Amino acid sequence: MTNQDLIDALRAADAVQFGEFELSHGGTSEYYVDKYLFETDPDCLESIAEAFAQRLDADDKLGGVALGGVPLAAATSVAAGVPYVIARKQRKEYGTGNLIEGELADGEEVVVVEDIVTTGTSLVEAVEALRDAGATVDRALVVVDREEGGRETVEDAGVELESLVTASELLESQ
């Protein structure tokens, strides 16, 4: 699967939109990548899962960042035949109250998957939660790097960030 194939899949799912958009960190942008459109489109989700699966080893475990990383982790888990865990943003007030859902052994290596990285804050929080639960996290795979400082934030946390597509690539192909 080529980079252009992934860009085409994102566009076919109508996930790349232009206008004026407010972003979660409070800034604004002239374009928006709607993760809910690309994660709920079966063809696009399959393309992303296959691209992520090609970057994994057979003994990797995935960590999906709630909410957007969970469908990506689930689809990639099936495509690659590897297990995954879910990193919650906050503990539930009921049930087990876990921040990490699923089986995780102490010292187990986890590759985190996420939809879009802008500032990198939510990805780093998930990495910290996984590390606090005993995981070793050195890599993260993301669909889109908006190239707004997120890569640096993630790498400052000791995690190698690999994106399928960058904002520059998405915008130059419009």
C-alpha positions in Angstrom: 0.0 0.0 0.0 1.5 3.3 -1.1 1.3 6.7 0.6 -0.9 7.9 -2.2 -3.3 4.9 -1.8 -3.8 6.0 1.8 -4.4 9.6 0.9 -6.9 8.4 -1.8 -8.7 6.2 0.8 -8.9 9.2 3.2 -10.3 11.3 0.5 -12.8 8.6 -0.7 -14.1 8.5 2.8 -14.6 12.3 2.7 -12.4 12.6 5.8 -10.4 15.5 4.5 -12.4 18.7 4.7 -11.6 22.4 4.0 -13.1 25.5 5.6 -12.5 27.0 9.1 -12.4 24.5 11.9 -11.7 24.8 15.6 -9.3 22.1 16.9 -9.4 20.2 20.2 -6.4 22.1 21.5 -8.2 25.5 20.9 -6.5 26.5 17.7 -8.1 26.9 14.3 -7.3 25.3 10.9 -8.2 25.7 7.3 -8.5 21.9 7.0 -9.8 19.1 9.1 -9.3 15.4 9.0 -12.4 13.8 10.4 -11.3 10.6 12.1 -14.9 9.4 12.6 -15.4 9.4 8.8 -12.2 7.4 8.1 -12.7 5.1 11.0 -16.3 4.2 10.2 -15.7 3.7 6.5 -14.9 0.0 6.1 -12.6 0.4 3.0 -10.6 3.2 4.6 -10.4 1.4 7.9 -9.2 -1.8 6.2 -6.5 0.2 4.3 -5.3 1.8 7.5 -5.2 -1.5 9.4 -3.3 -3.2 6.6 -0.8 -0.3 6.5 -0.3 -0.5 10.3 -0.1 -4.3 10.2 2.8 -4.1 7.7 4.8 -2.1 10.3 4.3 -4.6 13.1 6.2 -7.7 14.2 4.4 -10.9 15.1 5.2 -10.5 18.8 4.0 -6.9 19.0 1.0 -5.9 21.2 -1.1 -2.9 20.3 -2.3 -0.1 22.5 -5.3 1.8 21.3 -5.8 5.3 22.6 -9.5 5.8 23.6 -11.6 6.8 21.7 -10.1 7.2 18.2 -7.3 4.7 18.5 -9.7 1.8 19.6 -11.2 1.0 16.2 -7.7 1.3 14.6 -6.3 -1.1 17.2 -9.1 -3.5 16.8 -8.9 -3.6 13.0 -5.1 -3.8 13.0 -5.3 -6.6 15.6 -7.4 -8.6 13.2 -5.2 -7.7 10.2 -1.9 -8.5 11.9 -3.1 -11.3 14.2 -1.8 -9.5 17.3 -3.6 -8.7 20.6 -4.3 -5.2 21.8 -5.2 -3.2 25.0 -7.1 0.0 25.4 -5.7 3.0 27.1 -8.5 5.1 28.7 -8.3 8.8 29.2 -9.6 8.5 32.7 -10.6 5.7 35.1 -14.2 4.5 35.2 -16.0 5.1 38.5 -17.4 1.6 38.4 -16.4 -1.9 37.4 -12.6 -2.5 37.6 -11.7 1.2 37.4 -8.8 0.3 35.1 -7.0 2.9 33.0 -5.8 0.0 30.8 -8.3 -2.5 29.5 -7.2 -5.9 28.3 -4.4 -8.2 29.3 -1.0 -6.6 29.8 2.0 -8.3 31.3 4.6 -6.4 33.2 7.4 -5.4 30.8 5.4 -6.2 27.7 6.2 -4.1 24.6 3.3 -2.2 23.3 3.0 -0.2 20.0 0.5 2.6 20.5 -1.9 3.4 17.6 -3.7 6.7 17.3 -5.7 8.5 14.7 -4.4 12.0 14.4 -1.5 13.8 16.2 -1.6 17.5 16.6 0.1 18.5 19.8 0.9 15.0 20.9 -0.5 15.5 24.4 -3.2 12.7 24.4 -0.8 10.3 22.9 1.9 11.0 25.5 -0.8 10.6 28.3 -1.7 7.2 26.9 2.0 6.2 26.7 2.4 7.3 30.4 -0.7 5.3 31.4 0.7 2.2 29.7 4.1 2.6 31.2 2.6 3.1 34.6 0.7 -0.2 34.1 4.1 -1.9 33.4 4.3 -1.7 29.6 7.4 -0.8 27.6 6.4 1.8 24.9 8.9 2.9 22.4 6.8 3.2 19.2 3.6 4.9 18.1 1.8 4.6 14.7 -0.6 7.3 13.7 -2.7 7.8 10.6 -2.1 11.6 10.2 0.6 13.8 11.7 -0.7 17.4 11.4 2.9 18.6 11.8 2.1 21.0 14.6 4.6 19.9 17.2 3.1 16.6 18.1 6.0 14.6 16.7 8.5 16.5 18.9 6.3 16.1 22.0 6.0 12.4 21.5 9.7 11.9 20.7 10.6 13.9 23.8 8.7 11.2 25.7 11.0 8.6 24.3 8.6 7.3 21.7 9.4 7.0 18.0 6.4 8.3 16.0 5.6 6.9 12.6 2.8 8.4 10.6 1.1 6.9 7.5 0.5 10.4 6.1 1.6 13.9 7.0 -0.5 17.1 6.7 1.9 18.3 4.0 1.3 15.2 1.9 -2.4 15.5 2.4 -2.5 19.1 1.4 -0.2 18.9 -1.6 -2.3 16.2 -3.2 -5.5 18.1 -3.1 
